[in-house]
Amino acid sequence: MSILAALDAYYDRIEGIAEPGWAPARFGYCVVLADDGRPLHVIDLHDRDGKTVRQREIIVPAVQRTSGIQPALFWDKTAYALGCTAKPEKRTAQEHAAFKKANLEAIDGSDDPALMAFRRFLETWTPGQFQPPLFTQDMLDANILFRWHQDNVFLHERPAARALVKADDGDGDAPKGFCLVTGERAPLATLHPSIKGVNNARSSGASLVSFNRPAFTSYGKDQGANAPTSARVAFRYGAALNRLLQKGGLNRLNQAIGDATVVFWADASNAKAAEAAERFFADGLDAPSDEGEARKIGADLEALSKGRPLTELGRGIEENTTFHVLGLSPNASRLSVRFWLTDTLEVFAKRLADHAADLVIEPVPWRTYPSVNRLLCQTVALQGKFENIPPLLAGEVMRAILSGTRYPKSWLAATIMRLRAGDDPLTGWHAAAIRAILHRDFRLNLSPKDVPMSLSPEEPSTAYQLGRLFAVLEAAQRQALGNVNATIRDRYFGAASATPASVFPLLMRGAQNHLGKLRNDGKGGWIEREIETVLDRLGPDLPRSLPLSEQGRFAIGYYHQRKAQFAGKPVEETTEQGDEQ
């Protein structure tokens, strides 16, 4: 199913969704009018519950603006509705004049008392009347609603006003053709709706479908005729997508994945079953902040990876629920589709479970199942900051998780690069990511070699054993010298993993001095035995260089050895471990 077709179908299942000719907008203030049109007082519509002050979202007559002057009916921002703005411009007076003209023409001849009061307001209001205490500077450039003083509903909600709002059904000069979504012949949309809510896109909205230059068109067709979509379907998919993109809603991930804003929805028999499916999916990708819930989703994914059916998890999910996932990224005044996937929820759940299973490494680096963003922050982002996640990489990782395909090699390269740049390999995050990448390749029959989940002294991989050897040599240095300003890990980790033949002879010579000191102190016998055990697994000639995947095995071997090498050792043989535990 195409994106537009899925969104068009979803429109019918949304309660309280805008009808054609209407759209949601955010408001902070409402001006109450007397019978003679005088503003009596201003109602503050802000939601002030909690720490964050939010504007109230209300469905109003739609207006679609580009660069021209286009007023709304019965509402608008203060520049249009009141002729006032925080930064006056030459066109402010033109905008206010257009608002008065359009609304006076719309209500001409109406005998509705509220609309008559609104007409008197339009005829008598001047921007100079914008004065305290009735009006404040906080109102400037905000969206303004109106209400008659003898009514409890907003002006645009009165039946007489609603009857004046015409749905844009594409009649008139709009060309007719076959809609690509429905297959029916209907008036086609010339311009597609603006989509709001995508991170870092224009706040006024961006287009999902748009043709504004000859290079984007074909066969001499203009604008929307290049992707014929009926005006009705264009409105419906735009309204549905704007609802999905509302911040704080269940159908949107709390944080973008890289530069991609992710929305999702389920096709279920009822709203409760759809919500259960959507909540499970959201928790699987964006781990809950509550530790108990995070542990629960981790346990559920582990059960799924072992073959337990999704419907047996006690979450109220219906069998064979169709599920859709859409990732959108900003691209100037347009939107790019980073990924679009549709399948049953069982398939997506199994892929999430596979992702969780691929990440398993011992010892486990995290207390609760990690979200995708947290994983990328810890493994590839400079200074571990969300804004430093490479956006293209984030989209590729998400696509691999949701489609069940191999993880991008760029994730492996970026993770190893961060280790070479000084990230601490003992956190375990890098090792878990590397193992996930290599293990998935093996599981998909794209690599002949698997990688151990826990310490494996018999592992045949030379790179893995070299990682273990490096960890033991570092332990010898630490036990002989104590805490030093720069350990061999600080100086040689990257070089040892990439070009072992040129680095390990140097490290072995240094280790002899450390072992000699430990012998004199009657310590370190276990370190010599560990070195001999590892050397027995290595051939006489060390590789001159290691490819990227083998550098990953080196990092995993190092992590396993460092985390396990003090287990069961007597107290006198342990050393200052710092961040080892």
N, C-alpha and C positions, 0 to 999 in steps of 0.2 A: 504494500500500500504506500502511496506517495505521501509526502509530508502534508500537502494541502488537503488531500482526501481524508487523512486521519484527523486533522484539525477540524475540518468541516463536520465530520461525524461526531467529534467530541463536543462541538458547540451545543448539540441537542441535549447533552447530559449535564450541562452546567446550570445550576439554579441561580436565578437573579442575573443572568447575563444580559448585556445590552441588546436591544432590538435594532434592526436596520434603521439608520438615521440617528442613532444614539451611541454614546461612548462614555467610559468612565473617566473622570478627572478628579484631581485632588483640590480640596477647598479648605480655607481657614476662616473665612468670614462670610456673613450673610447680612445684607442691608435690608432693614424692615421699613416699608413705605407706608405713609399715611394715605388717606383717600385723595388728597390734593397733590400727591407725589413727593411730599417732603420726607427726607430720611429721618425716621424717628430714633432709631438706635441701631447698633451693630451687634450681631450675635457672633461670639467666638465659637467656631466649629472644631477647634483643635482637640484632639484626644490627648489629655494630659495625665493619663494613668501611667504609673511607672516613671522611670527616669527619662524616657525619650518622649518628646512632644511630636505628635504625628498629625498631619492633616487628614481630613476625613474624605474618603473616596465616595463619590456620588455619580450616578449615571445621569448624563445631561445630553442635550442635543449636540450631535457631533459637529466638529469643524476640523478640516484638514488644511493646515497651512504649509506653504513652502516658503518662498521669499516675498510673496505679495501680501497685500492687506486683505484679510478675510475674517470678518467678524462672526461671532457666535450668536445664537439666539438665547435670550433670557439669562445669559451669564457671560463672563469673560474675565480676563486679567484687567487690572485697574487702568492700564493704558487705553484699552478699548472702552471699558464700561464707564469709567469716571474721567478719562482724559488726564490721568495723573500717573507719573512714574518716578522712580528714584533718580533716574538719569534722563531728563527730558531730551527728546530728539525732535527733529523737524517733522517726522512722520507721526508723532504722538497725536497731534491735532487731527491729522488725516484718519488715523485709526479710530479716534473717538467719533468723528463725523460719520465714518462708515458704520460704526456700531449703531448710532442713533438712526441713521437712514434705514438700515436693514431691519431693525426691530420695529420702527414705526410703520414700515411697509407691511411687515408680517402681521401686526395687530390692527391694521387699519380696518375700521368697520366693526370691530368686536365690541360687544356690550357687556363683556365679563367685567365685573367691578375691579378685580385685581389687575387685569390687563389695562383697564382704563387708568388706574392709579400709576401703573408702570409707564403709560403713555405721557401722563402729566409730568412724571419724573424726567423722562427723556426731553420733554419740551422746555423744562425750566432749569435743569441742572447745568451748572457751569463748574469747571475745574477749580475755580477760586473758592468754592464752598467746601473743598476738602480741608477742613480745619479741625484741630482738637477742640474739645475733648471727644467729640463724636468719632472723628477719624484720626488714626495715628499713623506714624511713619512705618510701623510694622506691616501695615496693610499694603503698602506700595508694591506693585508687581505681583501680588497674589491674585489667585482666581476669586472672583466675587459672585455670589448668588444674590437673588432678591426674593423677598417675601412680603405679601400684603399683611398689614397689621391685624386683620380680622381672620386670618387663616393660620392653620398649623402646618401647612405643607409649603414647599418652595414653589416659586412662581411657575417654573417649568413643569411641575408635577400636576398642576391643575388640568382638568380635562380640556378646557378651552385652549390652553397653551399646547398641550400634547397634540391636539388636532391640527395645529399649525406647523408641526415639525414633519417635513416630508422625508420619507426614506429615499435614499439615492439608489434607485433600482436600475439605473443605467438607461432609462428611457430617453427619448429626445434624440440628440445628435449622436449618441453612443452607437458604435457599430455593433452588429449582431453576428454571432458565429457560434461554433460548437465549443462548449466549455470542456477543457481538458480534464476537469475533475468529475463532472457529472455526465458528460457526453450529450447533454441537451443543448439545443439551440436557444440562446438567450442573449440579452444585452451584455456586452463585455466591459470589464473594468478597464478604464484608460489608465488610472493610477491605482496602485495597490495601497492598502492601509499602512500607516506608520506603526512600527512595533516599538514599544517602550519597555524599558526594564533590563536590557542587556548591558552588562557591566562595560563601562568605558565607551559605550556608544553615545550618540547625541541624545541629550536629555529630552529633546523635543520628539525623538523617535527616529528610527531608521527603517529602510525598506528591505524586505526579504526578497521581493521581486521588483525589479526596476530596470528601465531602459531609457537612458537620457542622452546617449551619444550615438552617432551613426555606426561606430565600431561595434556597438552592442546589439545592433539590430540585424535583421535578415530579410531579404526579398522586399525591401522598401517599406516594411511595416513600421508603424509608429507606436512607441511606448508599449502599453499592455497588449497590443495585438500580436506581439512577438511570443507571448505565452498566454494564449487566450483563456481567460478565467472569467466566469460570469461575475457581474457586480455583486450578486447575492452571495456567491461563494467567497469572493474576496473579503466582503464584510465579515462573514461568519468565521473564516479562518483567522482574520486579524483580531477579532474580538476574543476568540478562544485562546490564541497565543498570548495576547496581552494579559488575559486572566492567569494563565499558567506562569507568566513571568513576574507576577506580583511578589514583592519581597516579603519574606516571612511566611509564604504559603507552603503547603505540604508538597506541591508539585515542582518545587525548585530546590536545588541544592543550596545550602546556606552560603557556600563559597564557590566562586568560579574554579574550574579546573584549568589552571594556566590562564588563558584569556577566554576560555569557553564558559558561557553561562549554560548550565544544564537543566533542562526541564523534562518531565516524564509524566505519563498518565496511563491508566489501565482501562481496558474495555471489560467491564464486569456487569453482572445482571442487576446490581443495585449499588447505591452510593457507599454503603457500609463495606461491601466486599472490595470495591475499588479502592477505598481509603486504606483498607488493610494491606492490599497489594502494594500500594504506593508507599506506605510507611515502611514496610519491610525493605523495599528497594532503596529508599532514602537512607535507612540505617546501614544497609550493606555497603553503600558507597561513601557516606558521610557519617562516620561512627558517632553515636550519640554522646553528648557531653556527660551524661549520667553514667557513672562507672558500672552500675549494676546492669543498665540497659546495654552498655557496650559489651560486657561479658556475655550477656544473653545472645546478642547477635553473633558474637564469635562462636558460641556453642552451637547455635543453629547452623551456621555455615559449615562448621566441622561435621555436624550430623549429615548435612546434605552431601558433603564430599564423600561420605561413607555409604551413600546410596539411600538415605532415608527420604521418603517423599515429602515435598513441600507442604502438602495438605495435612500432614501429620504433626506439624510443628505447633499447632494450637493457636495460630494467628488469624484464623477466620478467612483464609485465602481460598478462593474457588479454584477448582481444577481447570487447566487449559485457559487461564486468563490471558488475553492478548495484551501485550505491553509495548509501549513506544518510548524511545529515548531520543532526545534532540539536543545537540550541542551547538550553540550559536556564538560567533565571535564578531566583534566590531570591525568594520572595514570602511572608514570614512563615514559617509552618510548611508551606507548599506550594511547588510549583515552577511556574514559568510557562514555556511553550514559546515561546522567542524566535523560532525558525525551525525548520522541518522540511522537508527537501528530499530527494528520491530520484530517481535517474536513472542512466544508464550513466556509468561513469568517463570515457569519451571526452567526454561532454557537459560534465562538471565540469572536465575538463582543458582543454577549449577555452575555457570561461569564465574559468578562471584565466589562460590565455594571453591572452585578450582584455583582462583586467584589467592584466596586465603591459604589453601593447602600448599601452593607453590612457594609462599613466603615463609613457611615454617622452617625454623632453624633452631638448634639447641646450643647454648641456652637461649631462650626467647628474649629478644631485646625490649619488648614492651609489656606493660601490665594488661592492657586491653587492646582489642583488635583495632588496628590503625586505619584512618580514612586515607583515601588516595592523596589528598592534599598534604596530609601530615607525612606520608611516606615520601613524597617528592621533596617536601621541604627539608627533610632529614638527609636525603641522599644526593640531591643535585643542586639545591638552591644555595647561592652564596650567602654566608652568614645565617643559613637556615631560615631565611625570610620568604614569606609567601610570594611577595612581589618579584622575587628573583627566580622563580620557577620559569624555565624556558617555555613559552606558550605552545609552540609547535610540539615539543616533546610531551607536554602534559596531555594534549589532545590525542597523540599517538598512543600513549599509555592507556588512557581511558578507552580508546577504541579497541585496543588489544584485550582489555579486561572484559568489555561487554560483548565482544565478538568471539572471544575464546581463541584468538590467533596469537602468534608469537609476539612477545614484547619487542619493542623497537631496540635495535642495536645501539641507537643513540643514547638510550637510557643506561646501558652498560658502559658506554664510553664516558658519559657524563659522570657516572658514579665513580668510576676509576679515576677520572680526572680530579674529582674532589678529594679522593684519598691521596693522590700525588700532591695536591695543593696543601695538604696538612690536616684534613678532617680526621678525627679520631676513629680508627677502624674498630676499636673495642666497644663502641656504642652498640654495634651489632646491626644497625639499620642498613649500612652499606652491604654487609655480608648477606643479610636476608634478601635484599633487592637483587644482588648478584646471583644468589642461589635460585631465586624465582625465575630469573631470565634463563639461566643455564638449564634448570630442571624442566622448564616448560618446553624448551627446544628438544630435550630428550624425550619428553612425554609425547610430543607431536611428531616424533621420528625425524626430527630435523638435525639431530646430533647423535653420534654413536655412543657418547659417554654421558653418564649421569654425574651428579655431584653429591657428596655425602650431606646428610642432614645434621649429623652430630660427628664428634671426633672419630675418625676412622684411621687408626695406625696402619692398616693394611691397604689403604687406598693406593691403587697403582699409578695415579697421576703424579708425574714429576713435579708439576707446578704446585700441587697441593702439598706435597712433602717438603718442597722448598719453603713454602709459607710456614709450615710447622718448624722447620729448622731455623728460620729467621726468628720465630718467637722464642725458641730455646736459647739462641745466642743472645737475644735481648735480655732474657732472664739471667743469664750468666753475667752480663754487664751490670745489671741492677743489683744482683746479690753481692758482686765483688766490690762495686763502687758506691752503692747506695743511690740516692737521688742525684742526678747530674743535670746540668743545664740542657744538654742535648743528647738524647739516647741515639742508638743506631737506627731506631725507627724514625726519629726526626730527620736524620741525615740521609738514610739509604733506602727507606721503604719503597719509594717509587722506582729507583734504579734497580734495586734487587728484584723487584717483580717484573721489570721489563727486560733487563739484560743480566741475568743471574751469573753467567760465566765470567763477567768482568768484575763483579761485586763480591761474590761469596768467598773467593780466595782471600780477599782483603779482610772480610769479616772473620773468617776462620783463624787467620793469624792473630787478630785482636783477641779472639776468644781464648787462645792459648794462654795469654797473659792473665786473663780473668780467671780461667780455671786453675792456673798455678797459684794465684793468690787464695782461691777458695780451698785448695788442697792444704796449703800452709795453715789455714784456719780450721781445718777439719770439717769443711762443709762442701756442699755442691756435688756430692757423689751422684745424686740422682740426675743432675744436669748432664754429666759425662755419659751416663747410661742412656739418657734420652737422645743425646747427639748421635751416639753410636747406633741406636735403633733407627733413627731417621736416615742416617748415612747408608745403612744396609738396604734401604728402599730406593736409593739413588744409584744411577749408573756412574761409571768412571768419568764421563764427560758431561758437564752441565750444558744446557742449551745456551747458545749465544744470545738469543732473544726469545721472548714469549709473545704470542699473539694476544689480542684483547681478551678472549675467552679464558685463556690460561692465566692471564694476570688476575682475572676474577677468581679462579681456583686458588691462586696463591693467597689472595686476601681471605678467602674462606678458611684455608688451612691455618693461616696465622690466627684468625679469630678463634677457631676451635681449640688450637693448642694453648693459646694464652688464657682462655677461660677455663681450661681443664688442667693445666699443668701443676697447679697447687692443690688440687683436690686430693685429699688423703695424705698429704705430706706432713711430717712432723713439724711442730712449731718452729724448732730451731733451723729448719731448712727453708722456711718461708722468708720473704723479704718485703720491703716496703712496696705495696702493690698499687697504691694510688687508686686509679680508676679501673683496676682489673675486675673488681667485683661489681 
